[in-house]
Structures are given as C-alpha cells and as structure tokens.
Amino acid sequence: MLGIWRSEMERIWNRKSSLLLYIAYILIVIAIIWSHKVTGTKVLRFGEGTVVVNNLNLPWLMMSEVALFLITAILPILYVDQLSGDLYSGAYRLYVLRPYQRFQFWLAKLLALSAITVIFMGTIAGWLFFPHSSTFFKYGSSVASFRSDAIPYILGFYLVLTLVCLVKLMLSSVVCLFVSRPLFAYIVILILSVFLFELFRPLIMLMDPFREILLALRIDNSFEFWMCAGGMIIACMIISFTRWQKKIV
C-alpha cells in the first residue's frame, strides 16, 4: 500500500500540469499579499468593514480571495486531471494488474491527493513583512485577542480549510468516476457545487469557504458546518469506493 502511495505522489509531481498549478497558486498568494502590503488594509467581502492588516491577522485574512481561487479552480483542476485524466487515458488498466486489492489503488490516489492538498495549505505568510502587533480581532468579535491567541486561531483556520478541500476532493472523486472526460468532469463539479449550496446554505464552503470557516471557528455557529462537512465526506467516500469497485477501467 505504501508503495502505491509513493508511486502516486511521484506521478502527481512529475506532471507538468501539477507544477504549473502550484506556481499559479504561489503567484496568486504573492499578488494578494503585495496588495495588502501596499494598502495596509483589507476590505472584507461580506460587508463587515475594513480591517488594518498586521502580522497576526494576515495569514487568514489573505485567504478571503486565495481560498476562493483554490476551492473553485486550482484544486478541482488538479483533482480532475489526476482522477478523470487517468481514467480517460486508460492508465488504470495497467495499474490494476499489480498484486494489490482493487480498492487500494483508489485509496492510494486519494491519499496522495490529500497529501498534495496539505502542501498547498503550507502558504502561511506575514510574520516578517507586516507591522507587528500585540493584539488582533477575530472574525465577528469586537474584543481584542492577544498574540498568544493568534497561532491557535491561524492553525485552526488552515486545518478547517484543509478539511473543506478534502470535502471537495471526495466530491470530485465521485464525479470523476461517473464522468471520465476531464473537462466535462470539472464542469459537473462546478455545477454540482452551486446546486448543493442552493440546497443547504453551509455547503457554500464548496464555492467560497472563507466566511463559513471563520464562522465554524466560533462554537456557537459551528454545528451545521461540521454536520455538512462530515456528512459530505462520509457519503462521498461510500459512493466513490462503491463505484470504483464496480467500474470497468
């Protein structure tokens, strides 16, 4: 199993498309950080006003736009390329000849993509390039929090963002098993994400997760978010592995 996972990791990084997507992501992050450095402020997109950017709040404030690009374009394109791309090209016809149980091939692919997703989450910046502050305000709070609260808050944000990206991965895995053409699979993922958001409000995390993540970090607003995220992962895993076991590659 470990051997399959290592093989999948190598295949993902050896693809030029994966490297180009990662470079594009880094450039987007740099551009947004630079814009905040120039203005010194951040206008929140949901009408909450303007926030002064400092080293304590930049790592999560910058993700307002970055997470939007990440969850709607960069990661779905990566997932579709690796899942639908391999299925459509017939590459799995050779993979499944190796002496492993069938479900292990799909599990290794999803675990490899999960690891790549975590790597994308490693872009936490701002400690050196912005004014250093001893306090900051958490989202929706009028009470100042101290420096000691910043690291747990930032880590919490990125952990929840990673979870949301894994929800998108599992949704993508289901779609790719039913729609093998990469372009069509991406379009279906986009449409399905919009439909699910219209069906249940917290699932806007599949399109624009920033505000939902920050609300989830507030205990009084978190139940529906966790219920949706957990339910989506479980349901998609069941459908994905059931479909994979029956799919002719």
FENQUIFEN-V753447 format. One record per helix or strand of 2 or more residues. SS is the DSSP state (h for helix, s for strand). FROM is the first residue (numbers start at 1). TO is the last residue. If there is no record, write none. Layout:
SS;FROM;TO  SS;FROM;TO
This chain:
h;2;14  h;16;39  s;41;43  s;50;52  h;58;61  h;63;89  h;92;95  h;102;120  s;135;137  s;144;146  h;147;178  h;182;199  h;201;206  h;210;216  h;219;221  h;223;246
